Amino acid sequence: MSVIHYVLSFLVAIALLVAIHEAGHFLVARWCGVRVLRFSLGFGPQFFSCRFGRDRTEFSIAAIPLGGYVRMLDEREAPVDGAERHRAFNAQSLTRRSLIVLAGPVANLLLAILIYWGLALTGSRDFPARLGEVPAGSPAAVAGLREGDLIRSFDGRTVRGWSDLRWQVVREALDAPTVAVGVQRGGVELGSVPLSLTGITIDEKAPDPLRQMGLVLPPARIAPVLEAPLEGSAAQRAGLREGDRILRVDGRAVDIWADFVSVVAASVGRELLIEVDREGHVAEVRAVPEAVAGASPPRGRLGVAVKVDQEALQRDTILVRYGVAGGLLHAIGQTWSTSTFSLKVMWNIVTGKVSVRNISGPVTIADYAGQSASAGLAPYLKFLALVSISLGVLNLLPVPILDGGHLLYHAIEYVRGRPMSEAGEVFGQRLGMVFLALLMSLAFFNDINRILFG
């Protein structure tokens, strides 16, 4: 994938999410009778603007796309004509001002609900939450779980598939030492068994939380037929081609794709003799797996994917779909649980339980945007929903300069019976700017660290 693909995927996501956020402020301000002077996507020098509407509001696009703002008529910023004073933001009641401020984050959360609702209605395919071989000594083995067990519920919530199970594990691992897991074995409901989450690490460099618990999918019976290798990959240099079917590696037969992946993963830097069926003839290639950046323990890869067998995919997966009402409830619940999880992660970062490495900046977000867009519309929409929730939650933090900071000022005004002093607000804004500058510096540092060291 080209850099342009990543950049465009990122810019589309940011432009949409910022536009939705600012539209929330704009629409509620207009509903409250406040005059909006400018609606801007981005900061800094403008390269496009136009005016229209009854108030001749200026709509502009600026050079720095990482944000936006809605500028309203306000006596604290410039003199206001007496005939227009009733339309100034500062002249509104405390309730109206709070609604205008709150509308931006709420718009982001509503967007996430709409996306999740649409995805729930259309449905998606997922693997059933059935276990493969349970590693000895793992929390799952200690709980008595076995290969072939079907996870039906997790902490009292229905599990609809493997992706749903992963999300519920990640969400509970931050603060729940033990959860009750509903299990079906051989078609018989066993009821709930206690599963320990103690020691599970949520970190970008830690193993998959499910694997840490011993919850592993059974190997999919996918034929080892190759897609086209990635440009510049070890597979391409070795001469592997699209359509090749892996027969043997170092003389050992390969029946399914998982067999090939396991051999490659365990062979970093070691030359492999790979025999393939190529258009009815056996061909031999020699390939050396490269190390996956940042993986611990080291894992090898060749840079080639399996060709998806649609019939096998339909056979081995389930369709997860909701009705209209059920889908809406699911979407609201998913948005709520993701929001609360974001707050838990923030708190655990502050208390040191979660590493600051998990704070991502624009480069990492752009990487996720490009990867999700390449995977299809549904993954990209899920990415948009997740970032929209993060944007909404971040803006609700009680930090001056953010929407939550303004709501904090309004709460203080409600208690005191009068607004904060201008000097107090200015001091708070400076503190907020310092906080955001430090946060962005840390995010950029993490981005650079990921690029250089994985």
N, C-alpha and C positions, 0 to 999 in steps of 0.2 A: 504494500500500500504506500502511496506517495505522501509526502509531507502535506501537500495541498489537500488531500483527502482528510487528514487529521485536522488541519486548520479550519477547513470549511465546516466539518462536522461540529467542531467546537464553537465556531462563530454563530452557526445557526442555533445551537442550543442556548448559548448565552443571550443572543438577541431575543429569542422567543421568551426565555424566562424573565429577563429584565423587562421586556415589553409588558408581560402579564403583570409583573409586580407593580410597575409604574402605572399601568392601566387601572389597577385597584385603587391607588391613591387618586388618580385623575377622576374616575367615575364617581367615587364617593364625594370628592370635593365638589364636583359639579352638582351632585344630588343635594349637597348641603348649601348650595348657592355661592360657593367660593369661586372667585375668578382665577382661572389657571393662565399664567403668563407664558410658560414654556413647558413642553414635554420633550425631554431629551433622552435619546438612547446613546450612552457613552458620555465620556468627559473630554475636556480639552477643546482644541480648535474644531470648529464645525466645518464639515464639507458638504452638508446639505441642510436646507431648512425651507419651510414654507408656512404660510399663515392661512387659516380658514376657520370658519365657525363664527358664531355670534360675537364671541369675545376676541376674535382674531388671535387665537392661541398659536404660538409658534411651535411647530413640530420640527425637531432637528435630529440629525445623526452626527455624532462627534467622533473624533479620531481614536480615542481610547475606548475599546468596547467593553471594558470590565465594569459595567454598572450603568447607571442612569439616574435621572432625577425629574421631579415635577416641581416647578417653581410657581408658587402661588402669590397672589397679592397679599402683602404683609407690611404693616406699618413699621415693623422692626428692621426691615431691610431698606425701605425707601418711603418717602412721603406719599400719602394716599389722599386723593381728592375726597372731600367730605361727602359728595354724592355717592362715592364708591365704597365708603368705609364699611358699610354693612356686608360687603362682599370680601373683606379682608379675612385671612385665616385667623389672625390674632384676635379679631372681633367676635369670633364664634364662641359658643358655649363650650365648656370643658368636654361635655359629652361628644359634641360634633367634632371637635379637634381630635379627640381620641379615636373616634371612628375613622377619620381620614387617615391617621397614622397607622392604625391597625389594618386598614384595607389592603395594603401592599403585601404583607406576609400572608394574610388570609387568602388573597388571590393565588399565591403560589401553592398553598395547601389545597385549595379547590381544584387547581389544575391537576395536581397529583391524583386527587380523588377521581376526576374525570378520566384520566389516563388509565388508572387501575380498573375503573368500572368498564371502560371500553375493552380492555384486555380480558377481563373476566367474562364478558359477554361473548367475545369471539372465541375464547378458549385457547389453550396451548397444550402441546404434548409434553409429558414428563415421564420419568421412570417411576414405577411404584416404589414405595419406601420399604423394599424387601432387602434383607441383609445378605451380603456375601459371607465369606469366611470371616469369623470373628477372631481377631488376634488374641492369643492367650495372655492373660494378665491385664488386658485392657479394661476400662470401666464397664464396657458392654459385657465382656466375659464375666466379670465379677458379679454383674447384675443377673447373670444367668441367661443372657440372650444368645441365640444360636443362629447358625447359617440357615437361611430360608424363612426366618421370622419376618412377619409383616408388621411394621409400626403403624398402628391405627390412630394413636393420640399421643400428644406430648404436653405434659403439664395441664391436662384437661382439655386441650384444644385439638380438634380433628386434624390429622395429617393427611393432606390430599395427594402428596407426591414427594419425591426426593428433594426437590427445590424447597418445598414448604418445610420439610424436616430440617434442612440446613439453616433456613432463616430462623426457625424457632430455637434451634440449638444456640446459634450466635446470640440471639436476643436474651436468652436466659443465662448464658454462661457468665455474664458480667456480675450477677449478684445472687444467683440461685445455687446453693451448694448441692441440692438434690431435687430431682423432678420425678414425677410419676409418669411412666411410659406404658401406654396401652398396647398389648401385643396379641397378634393372632398367629397361631402355630398349627400348620397342617389343617387349616380351615376351622380350628377351634379357638374361641376367644379365651385367652388366659387371664384377662383382667390386667391390672396395673402392677408394674414392678418398679422399685426405686432405682434410679440411675444417677450416680454421682457425677457432678460437673466440676468437682474440686480439682484444681490444677490445670484446667483448660485455659490455654493462652489465646487471647484475641490480639493478633499482631500480624502485620503484613508479611513478616518474615517467618512467622510460625507456621507449622503444618496446618492443613485444613482441619478446623475444629471437629468435624465428623470423624476424620481419621484419627485424631487424638483420642477420641472416645472409643474407637474400635468399631464405628459404624461405617461399613464399606459396602458399596454396591457389588453385586455379583458381576463377574466379567460378562460384558455384552457379547452375544454370539455374532459379532460383526466380521465379515470376511476381510482379510488383510489386503485389500486392493487400494492402491494409492491414488490420491489426487495429484495434481501437478505440484512439484516441489516449489518452495519459495525461492525467489531470486537470490542468488548468492549463498544459498544454504549448503550445508554439508551433503544433503541428499542430491542437490542439483550437481554439485562438483563431482559426486561419485558416479553420476550417470543414471540415477533412478528416473523413471518416467511415469507420466500419468497412465493409469491402466495396468501397471505392473502388479502382479499378485505375488506376495511374499510366500515362498515355499519353505525355505530353510535358512537359518542363521547359524553359521559355524557348524553346519551339519545337523543342527537340531530342528526338528519339524515345527512349523508355525501354523496353527490351525485357525486362530482368531487374532484379531487386531491387538487385543490386550497382551497376548504372548509376545508380539513384536515390540510393543511399547515397553514392557518390563525388561526385555533384553537390552534395548537401546538405553534405557534409563540407568542400567547398572554397568554401562560400558563407556564411561567418559574417557576420551582420549585413546581408546583401544580400537584397533582396526577390526572390523567385522566383515566376514565373507558372507554376502547375501545372495541367495539363489532366488530368482524370480521367474514366474511364467509370463513371458512377453509375447503376446499374439501366438500362443501355442508352442513356443520354443523356450527352452530353459536358458536363461542368461545369468552370468555371474558378475557382481559388482563388489567393490571393496569401499567401505565407508567408515569414517571415524566420527562418532558422536561428539558434539560440542557440549560444553558444560552450560547448563541453564543458569543465567546470571542470578546471583543472590540465593540460590537454592542451598539448603542445608538439611540433610547431607547432600553432597553433589549429585546432580542428575544429568543424564545425557539426553540429547535430542538431535534429530537429523534435519528438522525443518520441513517435514512433509506430513500431510494429514490423510486420514482414511476417506475413501469415497463412500458417501453415505448410501446405504441400501435402503431405499424408501419402503420396500415391503417389510424388511426386517425391523425398521423403525416403527412402523405401524403395529407390528406384531408384539414388540417388546416394550412399548410405551402405552400410557393411558392418556385419554383426553380429559383435561381438567377444565371444566366450564361451569359457569353459574347462570342462574336465571336473572331477570331484571332486578327484583328486590334483593335476592341473595347476593348478586354482584355488587349492588350499591353498598350493602352492609359490609361485604368483604373489602371494598375499596376504602370505605371510611375506616374500618379496622386496620387495614394495612397502612394507611396514612398516619393514623394515630400511633400505632406501634412503632413505625419507623421514626416518627418525631420523638417519641419518648426514648427510643434507643439512641438517637443522636444526642439527646441531652445526657443520657447515662454515659456515653462515650466521652463527651466533653468533661463531665465531672470526674470520670476515672483518669483522664489525662491530667487534670488539675491535681488530683490526689496521688498521681504516680503509678496507678494500677495498670494503665495503658500507656504505651510509649508515645512520645510526641512524634515519632516517625509516621504515625497514622494520619497526621495532618497533611493534606494534599494541596498543591498549588495548581495554577493554570496549566502547566505542562502535563501533569499527571491526569488532570481532568480532560485535557485535549486527547491524551492517549486513550482513555476510557471511551471518550466520544467517538473516536475513529474506529476502535475495535467493535463497539456496539453497533455503529452504523453499518459496518461491514458484515456483521452477523445477521442483519435484517431489520425490518421495521419494528417488530415487537421488542427486541433487545434495546433498540435505540429509544423507544418510548419509555421502557422501564428505566433507562438511564436518565431521561428527562425528568421522570417523576421523582427519582431519588435526589437529583440535584435541586429540583424545585422545592422539595421538602427541606433539604439542607439550607437553601437560601431563605426560606420562610422562617425556620427555627433560628438560624443565625441572626436574622434581623430582629427577632423578638428578645434577644439577650439584652439585659438592662445595662447596656454600654452606651454612654453618650456618643452621639453622631449616628447611631443605628436607630431604627424605629423603636426598639425596646427602650432605648435611652430617653426618647421623647415621651414614651408612655410612663417612664419612671418620673420624669419631670411633672407630668400631669398628675400622677399619684401624690407627689409631694405637694403640688398645688391644692389638691383636694383636701389633704390633711391640714395644711397651713391656712387654707382659705384665701390664699393669694398666690400669684405666680412667683417662681424663683426670680431672684435678681438677675439682671443682665450679666453682671460680673460672674455670678455663680454658673450661669449657663455657658459662658465663654470658657471658664475654667474646666467645666465638664467636657466641653467639646474638644479642648486640647488634650485632656486625658484620653478621650475616646480615640483621637487621631493617633496618639502614641501607641495605644493598645493595638489598633488595626495595623499600624506600620510594623510593629513587632510580630504580629500574627502573620502578615504577608511575608515578612523576611524569613520567618521560620518555614513557611510553606514553600517559598522559592528555594531555600536551602535543602529541604527534603527532596524537591524535584531534581535539583542538581545532583544530590547524593544518589538518587535512584538511577540517574543517567550514567554517572561515572562508576558506581559500585554495584548497581543492581538492587 
